[in-house]
Amino acid sequence: MKKRVIGTGSAAMEVSAVGFGCMGLSHAYGAPTDEKEGIDRLREAVEIGYTFFDTAEMYGTPDDPYMNERLVGKAFEPIRDKVKIATKFGIRFDTSSGTTPYPIVMNSTPERIRESVEGSLKRLRTDHIDLYYQHRIDPNTEPEVVAGVMADLIKEGKILHWGISQVDEDYLRRAHAVCPVTAVENRYSMMARAYEPLFPALEELGVSLVAFSPLANGLLSGKYGKGMTFDKKYDYRSAMPQFTDEAMEKNQQLLDLVHKTAEEHNATDAQISLAWMMCRNFKPGIVPIPGTRKVERMRENAAASEIELSFDEVSAIDAALDEIPMSGVFGEKR
Ligand SMILES: NC(=O)c1ccc[n+]([C@@H]2O[C@H](COP(=O)([O-])OP(=O)(O)OC[C@H]3O[C@@H](n4cnc5c(N)ncnc54)[C@H](OP(=O)(O)O)[C@@H]3O)[C@@H](O)[C@H]2O)c1
């Protein structure tokens, strides 16, 4: 697979042009996969050419939030030098709350980050994390404090780079001034474009965008239709607004647009959805990190890095996206 450099200067790192989102193997897309199956999938991803893997210290079930990091650790221990591992700190399930689903608590105090990094290193069976993200902004901890801890962790060699997920411009600028940020990991897809106003700041600072949920949780692949049902306990899609029958109808024009572009490029709908962001005229680079449990789809998504959409094609899609009706999408206010 093609490579991309994310970040700039001392914060730069090389990754595969499409990264792999590991979350769905253990969290949010059905009951967690069997461990052996998960390890096989991750090693197959490396064979296909993925070098950039995304996990977090809370990608599991509320009772076992560390499951995904453990899986990633076991899968890559023998091939650690072939992969770049990104993980995240700063949110956890509040299992003491007495309410389910357990609420999420933000905590990025220096003490908590220190505990998190040690735990992640252990579970990931490694002595360094390639890219360490703050998962969500903690309203009670200033960005300068978090960035200061990141600078110390980089000096200590425990992490090599850092990033922030779902970050706004003010927080990013303040954090980046203390310790250069490699990437922001924000929700971004044809259905979730709320962070586009952040792009000029990312370009100015030389910070890349790692795009999570780039397929709008799978919808943009065109593989979903009316009448689909999802496991209410383990599959968040059962409550995602874009998967209701009503939403399916509302999104038809969007899905038709993606499909028509795919036909023109002899590609699949998922590939066009990824190529649309990878081919943008955006200097520090956008790296999507789709997740799948299926090897064929891993190949398909990786091959999206070969598709060339021209500037005019991307602009025409953008203009269409501004106009066509769309349902709500998980995680984005509309
Ligand atoms: N920073 C954050 O706060 C945050 C939040 C959410 C996610 N993330 C990261 O981003 C990664 C990706 O996000 P995501 O998993 O939410 O959304 P996504 O990649 O947009 O969608 C994943 C869904 O799409 C399906 N899919 C993937 N490739 C496909 C293809 N080629 N054709 C048809 N269906 C396909 C998968 O189903 P199958 O398994 O059935 O193929 C899965 O249900 C996660 O794994 C995680 O690492 C980060």
Ligand as a Chemical Component Dictionary entry (heavy atoms), coordinates in Angstrom:
data_LIG
# 
_chem_comp.id                   LIG 
_chem_comp.type                 NON-POLYMER 
_chem_comp.pdbx_formal_charge   0 
_chem_comp.three_letter_code    LIG 
# 
loop_
_chem_comp_atom.comp_id 
_chem_comp_atom.atom_id 
_chem_comp_atom.alt_atom_id 
_chem_comp_atom.type_symbol 
_chem_comp_atom.charge 
_chem_comp_atom.model_Cartn_x 
_chem_comp_atom.model_Cartn_y 
_chem_comp_atom.model_Cartn_z 
_chem_comp_atom.pdbx_ordinal 
LIG N1  N1  N 0  -11.263 8.775  18.221 1  
LIG C1  C1  C 0  -12.495 8.385  18.395 2  
LIG O1  O1  O 0  -13.219 8.911  19.218 3  
LIG C2  C2  C 0  -13.020 7.258  17.553 4  
LIG C3  C3  C 0  -14.407 6.994  17.504 5  
LIG C4  C4  C 0  -14.861 5.956  16.695 6  
LIG C5  C5  C 0  -13.947 5.202  15.958 7  
LIG N2  N2  N 1  -12.603 5.478  16.046 8  
LIG C6  C6  C 0  -11.627 4.691  15.277 9  
LIG O2  O2  O 0  -11.974 4.718  13.906 10 
LIG C7  C7  C 0  -12.063 3.399  13.383 11 
LIG C8  C8  C 0  -13.088 3.336  12.266 12 
LIG O3  O3  O 0  -14.324 3.857  12.676 13 
LIG P1  P1  P 0  -15.669 3.002  12.729 14 
LIG O4  O4  O 0  -15.316 1.564  12.798 15 
LIG O5  O5  O -1 -16.516 3.606  13.765 16 
LIG O6  O6  O 0  -16.401 3.346  11.366 17 
LIG P2  P2  P 0  -16.203 2.978  9.822  18 
LIG O7  O7  O 0  -14.824 2.525  9.534  19 
LIG O8  O8  O 0  -16.767 4.149  9.099  20 
LIG O9  O9  O 0  -17.232 1.777  9.653  21 
LIG C9  C9  C 0  -17.035 0.513  10.167 22 
LIG C10 C10 C 0  -18.171 -0.353 9.673  23 
LIG O10 O10 O 0  -18.114 -0.407 8.267  24 
LIG C11 C11 C 0  -18.123 -1.728 7.796  25 
LIG N3  N3  N 0  -17.176 -1.763 6.655  26 
LIG C12 C12 C 0  -15.851 -1.477 6.662  27 
LIG N4  N4  N 0  -15.347 -1.575 5.418  28 
LIG C13 C13 C 0  -16.371 -1.938 4.619  29 
LIG C14 C14 C 0  -16.478 -2.201 3.233  30 
LIG N5  N5  N 0  -15.435 -2.109 2.422  31 
LIG N6  N6  N 0  -17.703 -2.551 2.728  32 
LIG C15 C15 C 0  -18.776 -2.646 3.542  33 
LIG N7  N7  N 0  -18.734 -2.404 4.859  34 
LIG C16 C16 C 0  -17.539 -2.050 5.403  35 
LIG C17 C17 C 0  -17.689 -2.595 8.942  36 
LIG O11 O11 O 0  -18.441 -3.803 8.943  37 
LIG P3  P3  P 0  -17.769 -5.254 8.759  38 
LIG O12 O12 O 0  -16.917 -5.484 9.946  39 
LIG O13 O13 O 0  -18.981 -6.130 8.684  40 
LIG O14 O14 O 0  -17.027 -5.178 7.461  41 
LIG C18 C18 C 0  -18.106 -1.760 10.163 42 
LIG O15 O15 O 0  -19.401 -2.117 10.539 43 
LIG C19 C19 C 0  -12.408 2.547  14.613 44 
LIG O16 O16 O 0  -12.043 1.202  14.437 45 
LIG C20 C20 C 0  -11.609 3.219  15.696 46 
LIG O17 O17 O 0  -10.281 2.731  15.715 47 
LIG C21 C21 C 0  -12.147 6.492  16.815 48 
# 
loop_
_chem_comp_bond.comp_id 
_chem_comp_bond.atom_id_1 
_chem_comp_bond.atom_id_2 
_chem_comp_bond.value_order 
_chem_comp_bond.pdbx_ordinal 
LIG N1  C1  SING 1  
LIG C1  O1  DOUB 2  
LIG C1  C2  SING 3  
LIG C2  C3  SING 4  
LIG C2  C21 DOUB 5  
LIG C3  C4  DOUB 6  
LIG C4  C5  SING 7  
LIG C5  N2  DOUB 8  
LIG N2  C6  SING 9  
LIG N2  C21 SING 10 
LIG C6  O2  SING 11 
LIG C6  C20 SING 12 
LIG O2  C7  SING 13 
LIG C7  C8  SING 14 
LIG C7  C19 SING 15 
LIG C8  O3  SING 16 
LIG O3  P1  SING 17 
LIG P1  O4  DOUB 18 
LIG P1  O5  SING 19 
LIG P1  O6  SING 20 
LIG O6  P2  SING 21 
LIG P2  O7  DOUB 22 
LIG P2  O8  SING 23 
LIG P2  O9  SING 24 
LIG O9  C9  SING 25 
LIG C9  C10 SING 26 
LIG C10 O10 SING 27 
LIG C10 C18 SING 28 
LIG O10 C11 SING 29 
LIG C11 N3  SING 30 
LIG C11 C17 SING 31 
LIG N3  C12 SING 32 
LIG N3  C16 SING 33 
LIG C12 N4  DOUB 34 
LIG N4  C13 SING 35 
LIG C13 C14 SING 36 
LIG C13 C16 DOUB 37 
LIG C14 N5  SING 38 
LIG C14 N6  DOUB 39 
LIG N6  C15 SING 40 
LIG C15 N7  DOUB 41 
LIG N7  C16 SING 42 
LIG C17 O11 SING 43 
LIG C17 C18 SING 44 
LIG O11 P3  SING 45 
LIG P3  O12 DOUB 46 
LIG P3  O13 SING 47 
LIG P3  O14 SING 48 
LIG C18 O15 SING 49 
LIG C19 O16 SING 50 
LIG C19 C20 SING 51 
LIG C20 O17 SING 52 
# 
